[in-house]
Amino acid sequence: MTIYIPMIILTVFLADIQERIRYRGRKISILLITLLPPTLVAAFRYNNGADYPMYFQLFTRLGNGSKIAGIEGKKLEVGFEYIVRLCQLVTRNQWFTFGAISFIISFLIFKECLNDSDDYRLSVLFYFVTGVYFDAYNGLRQYIAVSICFYAMKYILNKDAKRYFLAVLIAFLFHKSALFFVPVYFLQYLKFDFKKAITIVGLTVLSGSGLFAILKFIIKYTPYAFYFTLNSVELNEIVASQSSILFFGVSTIIGYYYYSKEKEIDARKMVGFTLVNLKIRKHIKPIVFIAGIIFMSTIYNKIDITMLSALSTDEAVGYYSYAQRTVNIVLTMCSAVTAIFLPRLSYYYDNEKAVFYKLMDKGFQILCLGVVPLAVGLFLTANQAVVLLYGDSFTPTGTTIKLMCPLILIKGFGDLLCYQLAYSSKNEYILLPGSAIASIINVITNSILIPLYQQ
């Protein structure tokens, strides 16, 4: 973590310089300099990423001249093998190969942002804070394919079908999942407004389990079927990753399309990015408070799995992980309802207190209408839901879900009456000690109850 923050700051700073001189004929040279920090950090990392040992061994085998070098016994993609062998013509040092692959991924993404983004510096920042850069540590082949398809987005804007499908074909040589980008080109011919777009995203989230079942059925007939032979904990992480990719992918595609249709929206006037006159000292105190709240909340949410894995069995960890993610699906819907209130609450708190209290009351009524039935419904159908989603072997997860159902009420109402109210009324400082105390109590109760009751 120590090296990543300065690396991000330096890269964004260089991107800011690049933005200022991008029309002076030096775009590519400055782009190469901008890519140096993330490339060097990616090159010299050690054992960072779940697949790092696998790729390290793979590069070593290819460097030794192996003709059969794949993943889990499957043949390696032609494009990826070609890139690796090309890198090893320069040197067989694995760090050079890691750095070269990271450079390719970042170069294509940065170049497309430079071409079409309304705020290039903000796009570069999002590349890091959304986790894309760090996730690429793990999925080298996948992210080369993704970066090629991302670069090809300009061909959608230009309605250049031949070049777009050629780019997807090239990406296919690095990872077969690139074929999922084929339908993206035809989105420009669909006509739907913002409400329809939100409806599509909502239905995608709600039907995530069914879509994953279809995806699992398709993958069974591909070289990636081995993913479903992993143990429950590893498979659970893959399910979570696939769900996140599906949700954010659909959301991003629809958002990108909708924005391209609304050219009259000038993002530069709405959102600006500058390193001049920031008045950092003024913002340090609230930033520290919010960072502390997020840090303590993360500890509170993640410590359960950590302590469970240390004090119990892998089986108990799997049961608890599935239960937690099932409950979190419901909590996400509750949080989405309350999140839309924050901008209006902040405005009315400063300008019209009467409307502020009315809006809080309306939010509470909406939560009563949604949160209580969701909690009760999940409690009553927990066992059946587990069998439907995960199979008979995960039946104990149903009991854990029932015990966690009160959290839907607590967190559902708490998000509005605690977080939204505190932030909108500028009293966020009261949340830090509460989060710290909750984390400490959580650790103590876990250490007592986990040895007795496991998950």
ABEGO torsion letter per residue (X at the ends): XAAAAAAAAAAAAAAAAAAAAAAAGAAAAAAAAAAAAAAAAAAABBGBEAAAAAAAAAAAAAAAGBABBBBGGBBBBAAAAAAAAAAAAABABAAAAAAAAAAAAAAAAAAAAAAABABAAAAAAAAAAAGAAAAAAABAAAAAAAAAAAAAAAAAAAGBAAAAAAAAAAAAAABAAAAAAAAAAAAAABBBBAAAAAAAAAAAAAAAAAAAAAAAAAAAABAAAAAAABBAAAAAAAAAAAAAAAAAAAAAAAAAAAAAABAABBAAAABBBBABGAGAAAAAAAAAAAAAAAAAAAAAAAAAAAAAAAABBAAAAAAAAAAAAAAAAAAAAAAAAAAAAAAAAAAAAAABAAAAAAAAAAAAAAAAAAAAAAAAAAAAAAAAAAAAAAEAAAAAAAAAAAAAAAAAAAAAAAAAAAAAAAAAAGAAAAAAAAAAAAAAAAAAAAAAAAAAAEX
